[in-house]
Amino acid sequence: MPREYDEKRDYIRVEVDCPIVFRAEGSEEKELGKVRNLSGRGMMFIAQRELPVESRLEVLVKPENDITPPLHARVRVVRVAKPRRGDGFEIGAVIQEMLDE
């Protein structure tokens, strides 16, 4: 199906607004954030603190509707930026492995 825009990614990003629970690999401390977009390969979410690039996280995204299944995965942080507006940090992450819920 042809796209009506110039998308250079392999997977189309879907804009979302749902909670994410994440923890750094090797840590038991869970943190909360907000997912802003998802694709078949990765995600961008807002975290309250800056995370190191190349850090590995376990993430759980539970959409607020019962139709969409949760996403439980291991990801690698590839980009961190301070958003132009709002609090927190934009975290870009690549999905490394899907996990069972």
MODELLER restraints for C-alpha pairs under 7 A, 6 or more apart:
rsr = mdl.restraints
at = mdl.atoms
rsr.add(forms.Gaussian(group=physical.xy_distance, feature=features.Distance(at['CA:11:A'], at['CA:39:A']), mean=5.77, stdev=0.5))
rsr.add(forms.Gaussian(group=physical.xy_distance, feature=features.Distance(at['CA:11:A'], at['CA:40:A']), mean=5.65, stdev=0.5))
rsr.add(forms.Gaussian(group=physical.xy_distance, feature=features.Distance(at['CA:11:A'], at['CA:41:A']), mean=6.83, stdev=0.5))
rsr.add(forms.Gaussian(group=physical.xy_distance, feature=features.Distance(at['CA:12:A'], at['CA:39:A']), mean=5.86, stdev=0.5))
rsr.add(forms.Gaussian(group=physical.xy_distance, feature=features.Distance(at['CA:13:A'], at['CA:37:A']), mean=6.17, stdev=0.5))
rsr.add(forms.Gaussian(group=physical.xy_distance, feature=features.Distance(at['CA:13:A'], at['CA:38:A']), mean=5.46, stdev=0.5))
rsr.add(forms.Gaussian(group=physical.xy_distance, feature=features.Distance(at['CA:13:A'], at['CA:39:A']), mean=4.58, stdev=0.5))
rsr.add(forms.Gaussian(group=physical.xy_distance, feature=features.Distance(at['CA:14:A'], at['CA:37:A']), mean=5.34, stdev=0.5))
rsr.add(forms.Gaussian(group=physical.xy_distance, feature=features.Distance(at['CA:14:A'], at['CA:38:A']), mean=5.27, stdev=0.5))
rsr.add(forms.Gaussian(group=physical.xy_distance, feature=features.Distance(at['CA:14:A'], at['CA:39:A']), mean=6.17, stdev=0.5))
rsr.add(forms.Gaussian(group=physical.xy_distance, feature=features.Distance(at['CA:15:A'], at['CA:36:A']), mean=5.88, stdev=0.5))
rsr.add(forms.Gaussian(group=physical.xy_distance, feature=features.Distance(at['CA:15:A'], at['CA:37:A']), mean=4.37, stdev=0.5))
rsr.add(forms.Gaussian(group=physical.xy_distance, feature=features.Distance(at['CA:15:A'], at['CA:38:A']), mean=6.68, stdev=0.5))
rsr.add(forms.Gaussian(group=physical.xy_distance, feature=features.Distance(at['CA:16:A'], at['CA:35:A']), mean=6.42, stdev=0.5))
rsr.add(forms.Gaussian(group=physical.xy_distance, feature=features.Distance(at['CA:16:A'], at['CA:36:A']), mean=5.06, stdev=0.5))
rsr.add(forms.Gaussian(group=physical.xy_distance, feature=features.Distance(at['CA:16:A'], at['CA:37:A']), mean=5.15, stdev=0.5))
rsr.add(forms.Gaussian(group=physical.xy_distance, feature=features.Distance(at['CA:17:A'], at['CA:34:A']), mean=6.49, stdev=0.5))
rsr.add(forms.Gaussian(group=physical.xy_distance, feature=features.Distance(at['CA:17:A'], at['CA:35:A']), mean=5.59, stdev=0.5))
rsr.add(forms.Gaussian(group=physical.xy_distance, feature=features.Distance(at['CA:17:A'], at['CA:36:A']), mean=5.30, stdev=0.5))
rsr.add(forms.Gaussian(group=physical.xy_distance, feature=features.Distance(at['CA:18:A'], at['CA:34:A']), mean=5.62, stdev=0.5))
rsr.add(forms.Gaussian(group=physical.xy_distance, feature=features.Distance(at['CA:18:A'], at['CA:35:A']), mean=5.41, stdev=0.5))
rsr.add(forms.Gaussian(group=physical.xy_distance, feature=features.Distance(at['CA:18:A'], at['CA:63:A']), mean=5.75, stdev=0.5))
rsr.add(forms.Gaussian(group=physical.xy_distance, feature=features.Distance(at['CA:18:A'], at['CA:64:A']), mean=6.85, stdev=0.5))
rsr.add(forms.Gaussian(group=physical.xy_distance, feature=features.Distance(at['CA:19:A'], at['CA:33:A']), mean=5.86, stdev=0.5))
rsr.add(forms.Gaussian(group=physical.xy_distance, feature=features.Distance(at['CA:19:A'], at['CA:34:A']), mean=4.60, stdev=0.5))
rsr.add(forms.Gaussian(group=physical.xy_distance, feature=features.Distance(at['CA:19:A'], at['CA:35:A']), mean=6.05, stdev=0.5))
rsr.add(forms.Gaussian(group=physical.xy_distance, feature=features.Distance(at['CA:19:A'], at['CA:61:A']), mean=6.27, stdev=0.5))
rsr.add(forms.Gaussian(group=physical.xy_distance, feature=features.Distance(at['CA:19:A'], at['CA:62:A']), mean=6.67, stdev=0.5))
rsr.add(forms.Gaussian(group=physical.xy_distance, feature=features.Distance(at['CA:20:A'], at['CA:32:A']), mean=5.79, stdev=0.5))
rsr.add(forms.Gaussian(group=physical.xy_distance, feature=features.Distance(at['CA:20:A'], at['CA:33:A']), mean=5.11, stdev=0.5))
rsr.add(forms.Gaussian(group=physical.xy_distance, feature=features.Distance(at['CA:20:A'], at['CA:34:A']), mean=5.55, stdev=0.5))
rsr.add(forms.Gaussian(group=physical.xy_distance, feature=features.Distance(at['CA:20:A'], at['CA:35:A']), mean=6.16, stdev=0.5))
rsr.add(forms.Gaussian(group=physical.xy_distance, feature=features.Distance(at['CA:20:A'], at['CA:59:A']), mean=6.78, stdev=0.5))
rsr.add(forms.Gaussian(group=physical.xy_distance, feature=features.Distance(at['CA:20:A'], at['CA:60:A']), mean=5.70, stdev=0.5))
rsr.add(forms.Gaussian(group=physical.xy_distance, feature=features.Distance(at['CA:20:A'], at['CA:61:A']), mean=4.62, stdev=0.5))
rsr.add(forms.Gaussian(group=physical.xy_distance, feature=features.Distance(at['CA:20:A'], at['CA:62:A']), mean=6.86, stdev=0.5))
rsr.add(forms.Gaussian(group=physical.xy_distance, feature=features.Distance(at['CA:21:A'], at['CA:30:A']), mean=6.44, stdev=0.5))
rsr.add(forms.Gaussian(group=physical.xy_distance, feature=features.Distance(at['CA:21:A'], at['CA:31:A']), mean=5.67, stdev=0.5))
rsr.add(forms.Gaussian(group=physical.xy_distance, feature=features.Distance(at['CA:21:A'], at['CA:32:A']), mean=4.75, stdev=0.5))
rsr.add(forms.Gaussian(group=physical.xy_distance, feature=features.Distance(at['CA:21:A'], at['CA:33:A']), mean=6.43, stdev=0.5))
rsr.add(forms.Gaussian(group=physical.xy_distance, feature=features.Distance(at['CA:21:A'], at['CA:59:A']), mean=5.76, stdev=0.5))
rsr.add(forms.Gaussian(group=physical.xy_distance, feature=features.Distance(at['CA:21:A'], at['CA:60:A']), mean=5.22, stdev=0.5))
rsr.add(forms.Gaussian(group=physical.xy_distance, feature=features.Distance(at['CA:21:A'], at['CA:61:A']), mean=6.56, stdev=0.5))
rsr.add(forms.Gaussian(group=physical.xy_distance, feature=features.Distance(at['CA:22:A'], at['CA:30:A']), mean=5.61, stdev=0.5))
rsr.add(forms.Gaussian(group=physical.xy_distance, feature=features.Distance(at['CA:22:A'], at['CA:31:A']), mean=5.36, stdev=0.5))
rsr.add(forms.Gaussian(group=physical.xy_distance, feature=features.Distance(at['CA:22:A'], at['CA:32:A']), mean=6.44, stdev=0.5))
rsr.add(forms.Gaussian(group=physical.xy_distance, feature=features.Distance(at['CA:22:A'], at['CA:57:A']), mean=6.41, stdev=0.5))
rsr.add(forms.Gaussian(group=physical.xy_distance, feature=features.Distance(at['CA:22:A'], at['CA:58:A']), mean=5.55, stdev=0.5))
rsr.add(forms.Gaussian(group=physical.xy_distance, feature=features.Distance(at['CA:22:A'], at['CA:59:A']), mean=4.33, stdev=0.5))
rsr.add(forms.Gaussian(group=physical.xy_distance, feature=features.Distance(at['CA:22:A'], at['CA:60:A']), mean=6.32, stdev=0.5))
rsr.add(forms.Gaussian(group=physical.xy_distance, feature=features.Distance(at['CA:23:A'], at['CA:29:A']), mean=5.99, stdev=0.5))
rsr.add(forms.Gaussian(group=physical.xy_distance, feature=features.Distance(at['CA:23:A'], at['CA:30:A']), mean=4.79, stdev=0.5))
rsr.add(forms.Gaussian(group=physical.xy_distance, feature=features.Distance(at['CA:23:A'], at['CA:31:A']), mean=6.09, stdev=0.5))
rsr.add(forms.Gaussian(group=physical.xy_distance, feature=features.Distance(at['CA:23:A'], at['CA:57:A']), mean=5.51, stdev=0.5))
rsr.add(forms.Gaussian(group=physical.xy_distance, feature=features.Distance(at['CA:23:A'], at['CA:58:A']), mean=5.50, stdev=0.5))
rsr.add(forms.Gaussian(group=physical.xy_distance, feature=features.Distance(at['CA:23:A'], at['CA:59:A']), mean=6.74, stdev=0.5))
rsr.add(forms.Gaussian(group=physical.xy_distance, feature=features.Distance(at['CA:24:A'], at['CA:56:A']), mean=6.07, stdev=0.5))
rsr.add(forms.Gaussian(group=physical.xy_distance, feature=features.Distance(at['CA:24:A'], at['CA:57:A']), mean=4.49, stdev=0.5))
rsr.add(forms.Gaussian(group=physical.xy_distance, feature=features.Distance(at['CA:24:A'], at['CA:58:A']), mean=6.48, stdev=0.5))
rsr.add(forms.Gaussian(group=physical.xy_distance, feature=features.Distance(at['CA:25:A'], at['CA:56:A']), mean=5.61, stdev=0.5))
rsr.add(forms.Gaussian(group=physical.xy_distance, feature=features.Distance(at['CA:25:A'], at['CA:57:A']), mean=5.24, stdev=0.5))
rsr.add(forms.Gaussian(group=physical.xy_distance, feature=features.Distance(at['CA:25:A'], at['CA:58:A']), mean=6.55, stdev=0.5))
rsr.add(forms.Gaussian(group=physical.xy_distance, feature=features.Distance(at['CA:33:A'], at['CA:45:A']), mean=6.62, stdev=0.5))
rsr.add(forms.Gaussian(group=physical.xy_distance, feature=features.Distance(at['CA:33:A'], at['CA:46:A']), mean=5.38, stdev=0.5))
rsr.add(forms.Gaussian(group=physical.xy_distance, feature=features.Distance(at['CA:33:A'], at['CA:47:A']), mean=4.88, stdev=0.5))
rsr.add(forms.Gaussian(group=physical.xy_distance, feature=features.Distance(at['CA:34:A'], at['CA:45:A']), mean=5.40, stdev=0.5))
rsr.add(forms.Gaussian(group=physical.xy_distance, feature=features.Distance(at['CA:34:A'], at['CA:46:A']), mean=5.16, stdev=0.5))
rsr.add(forms.Gaussian(group=physical.xy_distance, feature=features.Distance(at['CA:35:A'], at['CA:44:A']), mean=6.08, stdev=0.5))
rsr.add(forms.Gaussian(group=physical.xy_distance, feature=features.Distance(at['CA:35:A'], at['CA:45:A']), mean=4.07, stdev=0.5))
rsr.add(forms.Gaussian(group=physical.xy_distance, feature=features.Distance(at['CA:35:A'], at['CA:46:A']), mean=6.36, stdev=0.5))
rsr.add(forms.Gaussian(group=physical.xy_distance, feature=features.Distance(at['CA:36:A'], at['CA:44:A']), mean=5.71, stdev=0.5))
rsr.add(forms.Gaussian(group=physical.xy_distance, feature=features.Distance(at['CA:36:A'], at['CA:45:A']), mean=5.29, stdev=0.5))
rsr.add(forms.Gaussian(group=physical.xy_distance, feature=features.Distance(at['CA:37:A'], at['CA:43:A']), mean=5.59, stdev=0.5))
rsr.add(forms.Gaussian(group=physical.xy_distance, feature=features.Distance(at['CA:37:A'], at['CA:44:A']), mean=5.37, stdev=0.5))
rsr.add(forms.Gaussian(group=physical.xy_distance, feature=features.Distance(at['CA:38:A'], at['CA:44:A']), mean=6.64, stdev=0.5))
rsr.add(forms.Gaussian(group=physical.xy_distance, feature=features.Distance(at['CA:41:A'], at['CA:94:A']), mean=5.92, stdev=0.5))
rsr.add(forms.Gaussian(group=physical.xy_distance, feature=features.Distance(at['CA:41:A'], at['CA:95:A']), mean=5.57, stdev=0.5))
rsr.add(forms.Gaussian(group=physical.xy_distance, feature=features.Distance(at['CA:42:A'], at['CA:93:A']), mean=5.51, stdev=0.5))
rsr.add(forms.Gaussian(group=physical.xy_distance, feature=features.Distance(at['CA:42:A'], at['CA:94:A']), mean=4.22, stdev=0.5))
rsr.add(forms.Gaussian(group=physical.xy_distance, feature=features.Distance(at['CA:42:A'], at['CA:95:A']), mean=4.99, stdev=0.5))
rsr.add(forms.Gaussian(group=physical.xy_distance, feature=features.Distance(at['CA:43:A'], at['CA:92:A']), mean=5.93, stdev=0.5))
rsr.add(forms.Gaussian(group=physical.xy_distance, feature=features.Distance(at['CA:43:A'], at['CA:93:A']), mean=5.44, stdev=0.5))
rsr.add(forms.Gaussian(group=physical.xy_distance, feature=features.Distance(at['CA:43:A'], at['CA:94:A']), mean=6.63, stdev=0.5))
rsr.add(forms.Gaussian(group=physical.xy_distance, feature=features.Distance(at['CA:44:A'], at['CA:90:A']), mean=6.58, stdev=0.5))
rsr.add(forms.Gaussian(group=physical.xy_distance, feature=features.Distance(at['CA:44:A'], at['CA:91:A']), mean=5.41, stdev=0.5))
rsr.add(forms.Gaussian(group=physical.xy_distance, feature=features.Distance(at['CA:44:A'], at['CA:92:A']), mean=4.47, stdev=0.5))
rsr.add(forms.Gaussian(group=physical.xy_distance, feature=features.Distance(at['CA:44:A'], at['CA:93:A']), mean=6.29, stdev=0.5))
rsr.add(forms.Gaussian(group=physical.xy_distance, feature=features.Distance(at['CA:45:A'], at['CA:90:A']), mean=5.75, stdev=0.5))
rsr.add(forms.Gaussian(group=physical.xy_distance, feature=features.Distance(at['CA:45:A'], at['CA:91:A']), mean=5.27, stdev=0.5))
rsr.add(forms.Gaussian(group=physical.xy_distance, feature=features.Distance(at['CA:45:A'], at['CA:92:A']), mean=6.75, stdev=0.5))
rsr.add(forms.Gaussian(group=physical.xy_distance, feature=features.Distance(at['CA:46:A'], at['CA:88:A']), mean=6.06, stdev=0.5))
rsr.add(forms.Gaussian(group=physical.xy_distance, feature=features.Distance(at['CA:46:A'], at['CA:89:A']), mean=5.39, stdev=0.5))
rsr.add(forms.Gaussian(group=physical.xy_distance, feature=features.Distance(at['CA:46:A'], at['CA:90:A']), mean=4.77, stdev=0.5))
rsr.add(forms.Gaussian(group=physical.xy_distance, feature=features.Distance(at['CA:46:A'], at['CA:91:A']), mean=6.03, stdev=0.5))
rsr.add(forms.Gaussian(group=physical.xy_distance, feature=features.Distance(at['CA:47:A'], at['CA:88:A']), mean=5.37, stdev=0.5))
rsr.add(forms.Gaussian(group=physical.xy_distance, feature=features.Distance(at['CA:47:A'], at['CA:89:A']), mean=5.29, stdev=0.5))
rsr.add(forms.Gaussian(group=physical.xy_distance, feature=features.Distance(at['CA:47:A'], at['CA:90:A']), mean=6.65, stdev=0.5))
rsr.add(forms.Gaussian(group=physical.xy_distance, feature=features.Distance(at['CA:47:A'], at['CA:91:A']), mean=6.87, stdev=0.5))
rsr.add(forms.Gaussian(group=physical.xy_distance, feature=features.Distance(at['CA:48:A'], at['CA:88:A']), mean=4.19, stdev=0.5))
rsr.add(forms.Gaussian(group=physical.xy_distance, feature=features.Distance(at['CA:48:A'], at['CA:89:A']), mean=6.18, stdev=0.5))
rsr.add(forms.Gaussian(group=physical.xy_distance, feature=features.Distance(at['CA:49:A'], at['CA:88:A']), mean=6.04, stdev=0.5))
rsr.add(forms.Gaussian(group=physical.xy_distance, feature=features.Distance(at['CA:49:A'], at['CA:89:A']), mean=6.32, stdev=0.5))
rsr.add(forms.Gaussian(group=physical.xy_distance, feature=features.Distance(at['CA:50:A'], at['CA:89:A']), mean=5.87, stdev=0.5))
rsr.add(forms.Gaussian(group=physical.xy_distance, feature=features.Distance(at['CA:53:A'], at['CA:77:A']), mean=5.12, stdev=0.5))
rsr.add(forms.Gaussian(group=physical.xy_distance, feature=features.Distance(at['CA:53:A'], at['CA:78:A']), mean=5.36, stdev=0.5))
rsr.add(forms.Gaussian(group=physical.xy_distance, feature=features.Distance(at['CA:53:A'], at['CA:79:A']), mean=6.07, stdev=0.5))
rsr.add(forms.Gaussian(group=physical.xy_distance, feature=features.Distance(at['CA:53:A'], at['CA:80:A']), mean=6.75, stdev=0.5))
rsr.add(forms.Gaussian(group=physical.xy_distance, feature=features.Distance(at['CA:54:A'], at['CA:76:A']), mean=5.74, stdev=0.5))
rsr.add(forms.Gaussian(group=physical.xy_distance, feature=features.Distance(at['CA:54:A'], at['CA:77:A']), mean=5.02, stdev=0.5))
rsr.add(forms.Gaussian(group=physical.xy_distance, feature=features.Distance(at['CA:54:A'], at['CA:78:A']), mean=5.91, stdev=0.5))
rsr.add(forms.Gaussian(group=physical.xy_distance, feature=features.Distance(at['CA:55:A'], at['CA:76:A']), mean=5.77, stdev=0.5))
rsr.add(forms.Gaussian(group=physical.xy_distance, feature=features.Distance(at['CA:55:A'], at['CA:77:A']), mean=5.46, stdev=0.5))
rsr.add(forms.Gaussian(group=physical.xy_distance, feature=features.Distance(at['CA:56:A'], at['CA:74:A']), mean=6.99, stdev=0.5))
rsr.add(forms.Gaussian(group=physical.xy_distance, feature=features.Distance(at['CA:56:A'], at['CA:75:A']), mean=5.70, stdev=0.5))
rsr.add(forms.Gaussian(group=physical.xy_distance, feature=features.Distance(at['CA:56:A'], at['CA:76:A']), mean=4.56, stdev=0.5))
rsr.add(forms.Gaussian(group=physical.xy_distance, feature=features.Distance(at['CA:56:A'], at['CA:77:A']), mean=6.36, stdev=0.5))
rsr.add(forms.Gaussian(group=physical.xy_distance, feature=features.Distance(at['CA:57:A'], at['CA:74:A']), mean=5.64, stdev=0.5))
rsr.add(forms.Gaussian(group=physical.xy_distance, feature=features.Distance(at['CA:57:A'], at['CA:75:A']), mean=5.32, stdev=0.5))
rsr.add(forms.Gaussian(group=physical.xy_distance, feature=features.Distance(at['CA:57:A'], at['CA:76:A']), mean=6.38, stdev=0.5))
rsr.add(forms.Gaussian(group=physical.xy_distance, feature=features.Distance(at['CA:58:A'], at['CA:73:A']), mean=5.79, stdev=0.5))
rsr.add(forms.Gaussian(group=physical.xy_distance, feature=features.Distance(at['CA:58:A'], at['CA:74:A']), mean=4.50, stdev=0.5))
rsr.add(forms.Gaussian(group=physical.xy_distance, feature=features.Distance(at['CA:58:A'], at['CA:75:A']), mean=6.35, stdev=0.5))
rsr.add(forms.Gaussian(group=physical.xy_distance, feature=features.Distance(at['CA:59:A'], at['CA:72:A']), mean=5.70, stdev=0.5))
rsr.add(forms.Gaussian(group=physical.xy_distance, feature=features.Distance(at['CA:59:A'], at['CA:73:A']), mean=5.45, stdev=0.5))
rsr.add(forms.Gaussian(group=physical.xy_distance, feature=features.Distance(at['CA:59:A'], at['CA:74:A']), mean=6.24, stdev=0.5))
rsr.add(forms.Gaussian(group=physical.xy_distance, feature=features.Distance(at['CA:60:A'], at['CA:71:A']), mean=5.66, stdev=0.5))
rsr.add(forms.Gaussian(group=physical.xy_distance, feature=features.Distance(at['CA:60:A'], at['CA:72:A']), mean=4.49, stdev=0.5))
rsr.add(forms.Gaussian(group=physical.xy_distance, feature=features.Distance(at['CA:60:A'], at['CA:73:A']), mean=6.71, stdev=0.5))
rsr.add(forms.Gaussian(group=physical.xy_distance, feature=features.Distance(at['CA:61:A'], at['CA:70:A']), mean=5.53, stdev=0.5))
rsr.add(forms.Gaussian(group=physical.xy_distance, feature=features.Distance(at['CA:61:A'], at['CA:71:A']), mean=5.02, stdev=0.5))
rsr.add(forms.Gaussian(group=physical.xy_distance, feature=features.Distance(at['CA:61:A'], at['CA:72:A']), mean=6.47, stdev=0.5))
rsr.add(forms.Gaussian(group=physical.xy_distance, feature=features.Distance(at['CA:62:A'], at['CA:70:A']), mean=4.56, stdev=0.5))
rsr.add(forms.Gaussian(group=physical.xy_distance, feature=features.Distance(at['CA:62:A'], at['CA:71:A']), mean=6.63, stdev=0.5))
rsr.add(forms.Gaussian(group=physical.xy_distance, feature=features.Distance(at['CA:63:A'], at['CA:70:A']), mean=6.34, stdev=0.5))
rsr.add(forms.Gaussian(group=physical.xy_distance, feature=features.Distance(at['CA:72:A'], at['CA:98:A']), mean=6.12, stdev=0.5))
rsr.add(forms.Gaussian(group=physical.xy_distance, feature=features.Distance(at['CA:72:A'], at['CA:99:A']), mean=5.24, stdev=0.5))
rsr.add(forms.Gaussian(group=physical.xy_distance, feature=features.Distance(at['CA:72:A'], at['CA:100:A']), mean=6.51, stdev=0.5))
rsr.add(forms.Gaussian(group=physical.xy_distance, feature=features.Distance(at['CA:72:A'], at['CA:101:A']), mean=5.90, stdev=0.5))
rsr.add(forms.Gaussian(group=physical.xy_distance, feature=features.Distance(at['CA:73:A'], at['CA:95:A']), mean=6.70, stdev=0.5))
rsr.add(forms.Gaussian(group=physical.xy_distance, feature=features.Distance(at['CA:73:A'], at['CA:97:A']), mean=5.54, stdev=0.5))
rsr.add(forms.Gaussian(group=physical.xy_distance, feature=features.Distance(at['CA:73:A'], at['CA:98:A']), mean=4.30, stdev=0.5))
rsr.add(forms.Gaussian(group=physical.xy_distance, feature=features.Distance(at['CA:73:A'], at['CA:99:A']), mean=4.95, stdev=0.5))
rsr.add(forms.Gaussian(group=physical.xy_distance, feature=features.Distance(at['CA:74:A'], at['CA:95:A']), mean=6.15, stdev=0.5))
rsr.add(forms.Gaussian(group=physical.xy_distance, feature=features.Distance(at['CA:74:A'], at['CA:96:A']), mean=5.54, stdev=0.5))
rsr.add(forms.Gaussian(group=physical.xy_distance, feature=features.Distance(at['CA:74:A'], at['CA:97:A']), mean=5.14, stdev=0.5))
rsr.add(forms.Gaussian(group=physical.xy_distance, feature=features.Distance(at['CA:74:A'], at['CA:98:A']), mean=6.45, stdev=0.5))
rsr.add(forms.Gaussian(group=physical.xy_distance, feature=features.Distance(at['CA:75:A'], at['CA:93:A']), mean=5.90, stdev=0.5))
rsr.add(forms.Gaussian(group=physical.xy_distance, feature=features.Distance(at['CA:75:A'], at['CA:94:A']), mean=5.38, stdev=0.5))
rsr.add(forms.Gaussian(group=physical.xy_distance, feature=features.Distance(at['CA:75:A'], at['CA:95:A']), mean=4.41, stdev=0.5))
rsr.add(forms.Gaussian(group=physical.xy_distance, feature=features.Distance(at['CA:75:A'], at['CA:96:A']), mean=5.08, stdev=0.5))
rsr.add(forms.Gaussian(group=physical.xy_distance, feature=features.Distance(at['CA:75:A'], at['CA:97:A']), mean=6.98, stdev=0.5))
rsr.add(forms.Gaussian(group=physical.xy_distance, feature=features.Distance(at['CA:76:A'], at['CA:93:A']), mean=5.31, stdev=0.5))
rsr.add(forms.Gaussian(group=physical.xy_distance, feature=features.Distance(at['CA:76:A'], at['CA:94:A']), mean=5.33, stdev=0.5))
rsr.add(forms.Gaussian(group=physical.xy_distance, feature=features.Distance(at['CA:76:A'], at['CA:95:A']), mean=6.63, stdev=0.5))
rsr.add(forms.Gaussian(group=physical.xy_distance, feature=features.Distance(at['CA:76:A'], at['CA:96:A']), mean=6.70, stdev=0.5))
rsr.add(forms.Gaussian(group=physical.xy_distance, feature=features.Distance(at['CA:77:A'], at['CA:91:A']), mean=6.78, stdev=0.5))
rsr.add(forms.Gaussian(group=physical.xy_distance, feature=features.Distance(at['CA:77:A'], at['CA:92:A']), mean=5.88, stdev=0.5))
rsr.add(forms.Gaussian(group=physical.xy_distance, feature=features.Distance(at['CA:77:A'], at['CA:93:A']), mean=4.29, stdev=0.5))
rsr.add(forms.Gaussian(group=physical.xy_distance, feature=features.Distance(at['CA:77:A'], at['CA:94:A']), mean=6.55, stdev=0.5))
rsr.add(forms.Gaussian(group=physical.xy_distance, feature=features.Distance(at['CA:78:A'], at['CA:92:A']), mean=5.62, stdev=0.5))
rsr.add(forms.Gaussian(group=physical.xy_distance, feature=features.Distance(at['CA:78:A'], at['CA:93:A']), mean=5.35, stdev=0.5))
rsr.add(forms.Gaussian(group=physical.xy_distance, feature=features.Distance(at['CA:78:A'], at['CA:94:A']), mean=6.83, stdev=0.5))
rsr.add(forms.Gaussian(group=physical.xy_distance, feature=features.Distance(at['CA:79:A'], at['CA:91:A']), mean=5.83, stdev=0.5))
rsr.add(forms.Gaussian(group=physical.xy_distance, feature=features.Distance(at['CA:79:A'], at['CA:92:A']), mean=4.72, stdev=0.5))
rsr.add(forms.Gaussian(group=physical.xy_distance, feature=features.Distance(at['CA:79:A'], at['CA:93:A']), mean=6.88, stdev=0.5))
rsr.add(forms.Gaussian(group=physical.xy_distance, feature=features.Distance(at['CA:80:A'], at['CA:89:A']), mean=6.57, stdev=0.5))
rsr.add(forms.Gaussian(group=physical.xy_distance, feature=features.Distance(at['CA:80:A'], at['CA:90:A']), mean=5.60, stdev=0.5))
rsr.add(forms.Gaussian(group=physical.xy_distance, feature=features.Distance(at['CA:80:A'], at['CA:91:A']), mean=4.79, stdev=0.5))
rsr.add(forms.Gaussian(group=physical.xy_distance, feature=features.Distance(at['CA:80:A'], at['CA:92:A']), mean=6.28, stdev=0.5))
rsr.add(forms.Gaussian(group=physical.xy_distance, feature=features.Distance(at['CA:81:A'], at['CA:89:A']), mean=5.64, stdev=0.5))
rsr.add(forms.Gaussian(group=physical.xy_distance, feature=features.Distance(at['CA:81:A'], at['CA:90:A']), mean=5.08, stdev=0.5))
rsr.add(forms.Gaussian(group=physical.xy_distance, feature=features.Distance(at['CA:81:A'], at['CA:91:A']), mean=6.78, stdev=0.5))
rsr.add(forms.Gaussian(group=physical.xy_distance, feature=features.Distance(at['CA:82:A'], at['CA:88:A']), mean=6.82, stdev=0.5))
rsr.add(forms.Gaussian(group=physical.xy_distance, feature=features.Distance(at['CA:82:A'], at['CA:89:A']), mean=4.77, stdev=0.5))
rsr.add(forms.Gaussian(group=physical.xy_distance, feature=features.Distance(at['CA:82:A'], at['CA:90:A']), mean=6.03, stdev=0.5))
rsr.add(forms.Gaussian(group=physical.xy_distance, feature=features.Distance(at['CA:83:A'], at['CA:89:A']), mean=6.25, stdev=0.5))
rsr.add(forms.Gaussian(group=physical.xy_distance, feature=features.Distance(at['CA:83:A'], at['CA:90:A']), mean=6.19, stdev=0.5))
